[in-house]
Amino acid sequence: MYFNRRQDLQSAFTTGTADWACGDLWLLLGCAANATLGRQILEKFFVAHSTKCGTGVADNVGFCPSCGASQEAGVAPTMAPAANTQSGLSENVAGLLCYLLLWVTGLIFYLTDKRPFVRFHAAQSIVVFGGLTVISKLISMFFIPAGLAGFSMGVGLLSFVSLVGFVLWILLMVKAYQGEKFRIPLAADLADQIFGKS
């Protein structure tokens, strides 16, 4: 379906059939008609509005024609800026980053971010990966210097702890990014006791 007139093209954008406006090749490369209409469509959504009543006003006007409010400070855009967060990150990304460098980033986010979702993941990261780090160090201290039998048992236990840590690391990052408060049974309860319930 090809369009010859600008009005047909404009109606295609409002009815949702604009994918065929300039033909498949021109649509991929971009055509002047699509660029002009794209600008017009964007202008529809980013029209200046009164700072008081929200009525659309023309650019560079001094007063809103509806409510008479002064527009000296500029007009408010239709889209509000994203909510200002403490770390500048969305909750799910901050939750994921709590696990990125194991207990270290958990500690950083626990101290800097006050949102309950992020604090939960930070506390759980500190407990889970801090605990795994302590277990690894204890295994290294007791089993590795204990001769050949102790050494092989220590290496086996360290390998198991490392595998569990890797699986938990991936699982917890994915669950945090999905916005879930996934609780590791013992670790989450211990984190609630130590850091308080988030």
C-alpha positions as a printed NumPy array, in Angstrom:
array([[  0.   ,   0.   ,   0.   ],
       [  1.655,   3.229,  -1.13 ],
       [  0.495,   6.786,  -0.524],
       [  0.693,   9.658,  -2.949],
       [ -0.721,  12.532,  -0.955],
       [  0.341,  14.021,   2.336],
       [ -3.196,  13.758,   3.788],
       [ -3.276,  10.038,   3.078],
       [  0.083,   9.727,   4.783],
       [ -1.076,  11.709,   7.81 ],
       [ -4.225,   9.617,   8.133],
       [ -2.084,   6.516,   7.882],
       [ -0.132,   7.645,  10.947],
       [ -3.312,   8.253,  12.931],
       [ -4.891,   4.927,  11.912],
       [ -1.742,   2.868,  12.427],
       [ -1.1  ,   1.898,   8.797],
       [  1.972,   4.095,   8.448],
       [  4.347,   1.143,   8.205],
       [  3.78 ,   1.13 ,   4.463],
       [  3.926,   4.897,   3.984],
       [  7.023,   5.124,   1.814],
       [  7.494,   1.508,   0.902],
       [  9.602,  -1.012,   2.785],
       [ 12.99 ,   0.097,   1.457],
       [ 12.35 ,   3.795,   2.009],
       [ 10.95 ,   3.107,   5.441],
       [ 14.157,   1.358,   6.41 ],
       [ 16.335,   4.104,   4.978],
       [ 14.027,   6.888,   6.116],
       [ 12.128,   9.212,   3.844],
       [ 11.343,  12.892,   4.05 ],
       [  7.606,  12.336,   4.462],
       [  8.11 ,  10.029,   7.44 ],
       [ 10.614,  12.423,   9.016],
       [  8.211,  15.36 ,   8.722],
       [  5.284,  13.368,  10.051],
       [  7.415,  11.868,  12.786],
       [  8.301,  15.383,  13.93 ],
       [  4.614,  16.348,  13.873],
       [  3.669,  13.307,  15.914],
       [  6.384,  14.043,  18.466],
       [  5.21 ,  17.648,  18.691],
       [  1.734,  16.328,  19.544],
       [  3.122,  14.598,  22.613],
       [  5.557,  17.323,  23.659],
       [  3.315,  20.347,  23.407],
       [  3.935,  23.035,  25.995],
       [  1.391,  23.154,  28.824],
       [  0.417,  25.7  ,  31.436],
       [  2.318,  25.326,  34.69 ],
       [ -0.896,  25.806,  36.679],
       [ -3.842,  24.169,  34.904],
       [ -2.138,  21.911,  32.345],
       [ -3.89 ,  23.401,  29.311],
       [ -1.86 ,  23.363,  26.107],
       [ -0.363,  26.763,  25.301],
       [  1.65 ,  28.083,  22.387],
       [  5.367,  28.558,  22.719],
       [  6.637,  31.895,  24.064],
       [  3.326,  33.059,  25.563],
       [  3.267,  35.168,  28.688],
       [ -0.045,  33.948,  30.13 ],
       [ -2.239,  30.847,  29.859],
       [ -5.417,  31.647,  27.868],
       [ -7.444,  29.36 ,  30.15 ],
       [ -6.437,  30.212,  33.705],
       [ -4.396,  33.376,  33.167],
       [ -1.364,  32.018,  35.028],
       [  1.968,  33.621,  34.227],
       [  4.224,  31.484,  32.065],
       [  7.43 ,  33.478,  32.684],
       [  9.35 ,  30.549,  34.115],
       [  8.609,  28.616,  30.958],
       [  5.901,  26.166,  30.251],
       [  5.744,  22.713,  31.734],
       [  6.404,  19.811,  29.369],
       [  3.731,  17.148,  29.058],
       [  5.986,  14.385,  30.245],
       [  7.212,  14.708,  33.807],
       [ 10.843,  13.867,  34.425],
       [ 11.564,  10.469,  35.915],
       [ 11.286,  10.253,  39.66 ],
       [ 14.518,  11.229,  41.32 ],
       [ 15.966,   8.24 ,  43.092],
       [ 18.693,   8.281,  45.666],
       [ 21.225,   6.431,  43.558],
       [ 19.916,   7.547,  40.163],
       [ 19.059,   3.929,  39.312],
       [ 15.753,   2.161,  39.097],
       [ 15.06 ,  -0.227,  41.968],
       [ 15.488,  -3.404,  39.947],
       [ 18.873,  -2.316,  38.542],
       [ 20.077,  -1.225,  41.98 ],
       [ 18.886,  -4.576,  43.372],
       [ 20.871,  -6.403,  40.69 ],
       [ 23.97 ,  -4.326,  41.403],
       [ 23.771,  -5.26 ,  45.1  ],
       [ 24.963,  -8.723,  44.054],
       [ 27.431,  -7.727,  41.327],
       [ 30.609,  -7.732,  43.436],
       [ 29.184, -10.069,  46.053],
       [ 29.069,  -8.659,  49.59 ],
       [ 31.107,  -5.546,  48.706],
       [ 28.418,  -3.95 ,  46.522],
       [ 25.813,  -5.172,  49.008],
       [ 27.537,  -3.156,  51.71 ],
       [ 27.876,  -0.101,  49.465],
       [ 24.193,  -0.117,  48.51 ],
       [ 23.084,  -0.838,  52.089],
       [ 24.913,   2.26 ,  53.291],
       [ 23.924,   4.568,  50.426],
       [ 20.408,   3.596,  49.282],
       [ 17.422,   3.804,  51.625],
       [ 14.736,   2.22 ,  49.427],
       [ 13.326,  -0.942,  51.095],
       [ 13.653,  -3.143,  47.979],
       [ 17.314,  -2.209,  47.501],
       [ 18.121,  -2.514,  51.224],
       [ 16.588,  -6.012,  51.285],
       [ 18.807,  -7.188,  48.428],
       [ 21.844,  -5.414,  49.859],
       [ 21.394,  -7.052,  53.274],
       [ 20.792, -10.458,  51.714],
       [ 23.905, -10.02 ,  49.545],
       [ 26.024,  -9.195,  52.587],
       [ 24.763, -12.223,  54.511],
       [ 24.815, -14.746,  51.631],
       [ 28.139, -13.862,  50.068],
       [ 29.78 , -12.749,  53.302],
       [ 28.82 , -16.114,  54.769],
       [ 30.137, -17.997,  51.747],
       [ 33.401, -16.031,  51.974],
       [ 33.793, -16.929,  55.667],
       [ 32.999, -20.604,  54.931],
       [ 35.589, -20.646,  52.126],
       [ 38.252, -19.145,  54.389],
       [ 37.489, -21.647,  57.177],
       [ 37.69 , -24.564,  54.736],
       [ 41.018, -23.25 ,  53.464],
       [ 42.403, -22.882,  56.983],
       [ 41.351, -26.306,  58.307],
       [ 41.407, -28.715,  55.384],
       [ 44.13 , -27.528,  53.031],
       [ 47.099, -27.805,  55.496],
       [ 45.818, -31.164,  56.892],
       [ 47.771, -33.427,  54.569],
       [ 46.793, -35.152,  51.341],
       [ 43.404, -36.484,  52.477],
       [ 42.476, -33.157,  54.054],
       [ 43.761, -31.293,  51.019],
       [ 41.606, -33.246,  48.547],
       [ 38.569, -32.98 ,  50.819],
       [ 39.212, -29.236,  51.198],
       [ 39.502, -28.741,  47.444],
       [ 36.264, -30.68 ,  46.936],
       [ 34.426, -28.601,  49.556],
       [ 35.82 , -25.353,  48.152],
       [ 34.689, -26.375,  44.679],
       [ 31.205, -27.127,  46.003],
       [ 30.999, -23.802,  47.884],
       [ 32.195, -21.967,  44.758],
       [ 29.565, -23.672,  42.601],
       [ 26.797, -22.869,  45.098],
       [ 28.025, -19.274,  45.237],
       [ 28.033, -18.946,  41.445],
       [ 24.514, -20.376,  41.091],
       [ 23.206, -18.103,  43.869],
       [ 24.975, -15.11 ,  42.331],
       [ 23.257, -15.592,  38.954],
       [ 19.876, -16.511,  40.482],
       [ 19.788, -13.55 ,  42.857],
       [ 20.821, -11.039,  40.187],
       [ 18.111, -12.298,  37.809],
       [ 15.426, -12.281,  40.528],
       [ 16.402,  -8.777,  41.668],
       [ 16.298,  -7.491,  38.083],
       [ 12.824,  -9.006,  37.685],
       [ 11.724,  -6.993,  40.724],
       [ 11.225,  -9.976,  43.038],
       [ 12.179, -10.165,  46.702],
       [ 13.538, -13.687,  46.388],
       [ 14.463, -14.923,  49.859],
       [ 17.229, -17.441,  50.499],
       [ 15.683, -19.351,  53.455],
       [ 18.326, -19.064,  56.192],
       [ 20.201, -16.071,  54.834],
       [ 17.177, -13.799,  54.427],
       [ 16.009, -14.513,  57.98 ],
       [ 19.497, -13.853,  59.315],
       [ 19.665, -10.619,  57.28 ],
       [ 16.326,  -9.545,  58.786],
       [ 17.694, -10.177,  62.293],
       [ 20.979,  -8.379,  61.702],
       [ 19.894,  -5.452,  59.522],
       [ 16.207,  -5.202,  60.42 ],
       [ 13.257,  -6.111,  58.251],
       [ 13.146,  -4.093,  55.002]])
